[in-house]
């Protein structure tokens, strides 16, 4: 198994619990993946003030709930402690090898998998679970914007705290959760902070009407089709926070349930107090100035690109899995068509937290390896995957990784039903 983040930890626990001899290779010196602040692997994008954007009740592992006195939206410190308690509770820490990055994963002629570690050591295994995450390889603007910028440029992946922004004129580019957090942090110490975005988004406070926002309409409304839920969601957001355009932000191009939610309790306050200045998309660079698409320009010292991440498997050769990683067809977002001993856990983009999802994926992998879950035949799997991708493309659009997109509640229901179906197939 590759990776000891939330996906890898759930997989280790489930496989070991099913009596399977499992070894997990972790590049860093600590478990937790993206939640391991300043992990020696250099892969974690966690920053000092990072907190969950989904509530505790919608984030925890079902088999190991968070402590009752944990906050509704825990910090990365809380999450690190939670993951450590998880592996110790299930006694699987000794299954994890730290400081053991995987350089290559090869398919020997006789089958199975040979892993070559960064140390040069090689080991053979009967099956391989890939749980290396997809929020660690920074994606920069491509193609680059015209002109030359004389200031400092950095990616959100490198942001740890706001001290480099003291007294500077900072431009944060993006409209996702990291962009909102970084713009708020910058506005506390910078001379000026600007927030540039080409596309609008609806911003959700963490709390609505006295409770965590992601629990307001769940789980009752989660069973209603998203096209019917979306108007209600828009109404509640207008009631609670108003129209994004009123804050100087672009009009959202898509409905709330057709995009990854942007969650922030503080960005709207910083906008209304003038501490963060909204700007449209970038047009060009001109030395120490940035020109925007509305014709305005600003002197800028530092640009923070909050432009997302590439999905990559650096340990696979391209001929092994020729599809782009974010377009990889997988049955139930787990099982590839090319190998029956290769499994992906966490290769999803969810409308909610990933942790309950990867826990259920790990349970399915463990059941399969233990002989308690049977896959349908190849034709049935193909007939399932392509329609699911088309439905996601119709909802989210072709440019937003439709192969990876899942609706949190819908997927959780489906994978639960799939375990029952697979158990019957295995018995037959």
ABEGO torsion letter per residue (X at the ends): XBEABAAAAAAAAAAAAAGBBBBBBBABABBGEAABBGBAAGABABBAABBBABBAAAABBAABBBBAABBABBBAAAAAAAAAAAAAAAGAAAABBBGBBBABBBBBAAEEBBBBBAAGBBBBBABBBBAAEAAABBBBBOBBBBEBBABBBBBAAABABAAAABGBBBBBBEABAAAAAAAAAAAAABABBBBBBABBBBBBBABBGGBBAAAAAOAAAAABBAAAAAAAAAAAAAAAAEBAAAAGBBBBABBAAABBBBBBAAAAAAAAAGABBBBBBBABBBEABBBBAAGBBBBBABBBBBAEBBBBBAABBAAABABBAAABBBBGGABBAABAABBBBGBBBBABBAAAAAAAAAAAAAAAAAGABBBBBAAAAAAAAAAAAAAAAAAAEAAAGAAABBBAAAAAAAAAAAAAAAAAAAAX
